[in-house]
């Protein structure tokens, strides 16, 4: 299908756009959109049972996102006998799909990669690795403001590209350390037959390769 998400096709598009004669403005806007596409779709690949998706979940900006702060999760879900369901009146607009590594760094990493490669075959796996290091976390609006206050487009370590980042969650340390790694299973409509929150330690988290 032409509209089916495919990381290799996206990688090819990134290479062609950055190697082409497009204006910097156009390149910036396209990369911005790709950053959103990667984080929204990547969470589906990691956290949701595709056999149950059908056509109901086109993206995972909030529902279906893998990582949630404890505060955001508790604002969104209620627990009953070990099962979690969305609270009545749940509104996605009360939450933020926050790029754990800022989009500016993802875009800079893609630009550096393509600049240093002469062919797509040379760049393909490197671009996909950058995609795989790009992920999001659902925060409350207040938490998102706290994280963005000092490092909206940068990392505390000063790292400017993915290759220089050792700790992907460093913007969250000492600010928002209670993070859940959520496993989703979706039944018909928006009925979550299984939502499992598992706490992770942001100070010890490493990239999954």
N, C-alpha and C positions, 0 to 999 in steps of 0.2 A: 504494500500500500504506500502511496506517495507521501502520506502524512504520518507514517509510523516513525516513532522515535528510533534513531539509530546513531550511536556515538561515532561510528566510522564515517557516516555521511556528514555529520556535523563537523567532524575534524577536517574533512575535505573542504567543506564550505569555509571554515575558518582560514585554512591555508590559502584558498583561492582569493578570498577577500583581502587578506593582509598582503598577499603578493601582487594583487591587482592594482589598477590605477584609480581606485576609489579614493574619495576625499577622506581626510582624517575624521571628519564629522560622521560620514557614513560608516566608516569602520568602527567608530566608537559606539554608535547606536546599534549596529548589528551585534557586536560583542556583548553589549549590555543585555540584549534580548537572549543571546545564547547562554549567558550566565544564569538567567532566570530559568530557561528551559532545562538546563542541566540539574540545578538543585531541585526543581519541582519534580522532574521525572526520576532523578536518581533515588529519591526517597521511596518511590514506588518499587523500584528494583530491589532495594534493600529490605523494606519493611512490610510489603503487602503481598498477600497470596494472589498471584496473577490469575489463577484458575477461577477466582471468585470476582475478578474485576469487571468482566463483561465490558459494557460501555459506560459504566456509571462513574468511573473516576478518571477524568481526563488529565488531571494534574494533582499534585500533592503539596500545594502551597501551605495549607494548614492541615486539613484532614488528610491523613496518610503520611504526613511528615514524620521522619524517623525520630528526630531528637526534639525533646520538649524540656523546658525548665520545669522544675517541680511546681513552682507557683502557677505557671500557665496551665499545666496539666490539671492541677487541682481546681483552677477556675473553670476549666472546660468540662471536666468529667466528674461523675459521682460514682462511688463504689457501693455495690450491694452483693453480699455473699461471694466476694472474690471476683465479680465481674464489673467492668467499667462501661458506662454509657454516657453519651453526651447529655449535659444538663439541659433542662427545658429552657428555651430562650437563648441557647448558644448562638453566638454571633462571631463569625470569623473576623469581622472588622475590629474586634477588641484585642486581636493578637497580631504579632509581627513575625513574618517569615524572614529571619535574620541570617544573613550570610556569615557563617562563622569565620571564614577568611574573607575579608572584604572583596567586593567585586573588582575594585581598582587593582588589587594584587593579582587576581585571576586574569584580568585583561592584560596586565603588564607581563605576566608569565607567558601568555599565548603570543603576545607580540614579540617577546624575546626569543621564544622557541622558533617561530616562523622566520624571523630575521636571520637566525643562525643555521637554518637548514636550506639546502639548495633544491630539494625535491620533497614531494608529499610523502613518498615512501620513507624518507629519512625522518620526517617530522611526525608521521601518523601516531606512532606509539607514545611519543613524548606529549603530544596534544591530548591523547586519551588519558594519560597519567594525570595531566593537569585537571581534566574533567573529573577524574576519580577523587581528586583531592578537594573538590569543590562541593560543599554540603551546607545545609541550613539547620537552624534550630528555631522552634516556635517559642517566642517570649511574650510576656505581657508588654504593653506599650511602655510602662514605666521601666521595665528591665531593658528594653531596647534603647531607651534614652540613656540609661546608665552605661551600657556598653559603648554606645556611640559618642558619649560625652568627650572622651579623650582620644579614642582611636576609631573614628568612624571609617576612615579609608586607609588605615595603617595598622601595623602590629607593634606592640610594646618593644619587641626586640629590635625593631628597625628593619626587619626583613622586607624586601620590596618585591620578591618573586617567590613562588612555591618552593623552588629548589633551595632557598635559604631558610625556610621555616622548619624548625624542629618540633615545635609545640603548637598544633593547630588551634587549640582552645585558649591560647595565652591572653586574649582580650577578655576572657571570662573570669580568669583566675582572680581571686580576692574580691570579685563582684557578684558573680552568679556561678556557684560551684555545684549546686544541686541540679543535676541534669539527668533526665530519663532517656534511655534508649528504648523506644516503644515498638513493640511488635503488633502489627495490625492483621486482622482477618475480617473480610467484609462479606456480609450476606447480601440479601436483596435490598435495593435502595440504599439508604444510609443507616442500615442496621449493622453495628459492629458486633460480630459474634464473639470476638476475642480481642481485647486490648490489654497488652501486658507491658507495664512500665518496669524497667530494670535500671537501677541507679548505676551511673558510671562515675569514675573519678577523673575530672577534667585535667587534673595535674599530672596524671599518668597516661592519659590517652595518647595513642600513637596512630599515625596514618595506617589505614588498611590497604595493603598492596594486593 
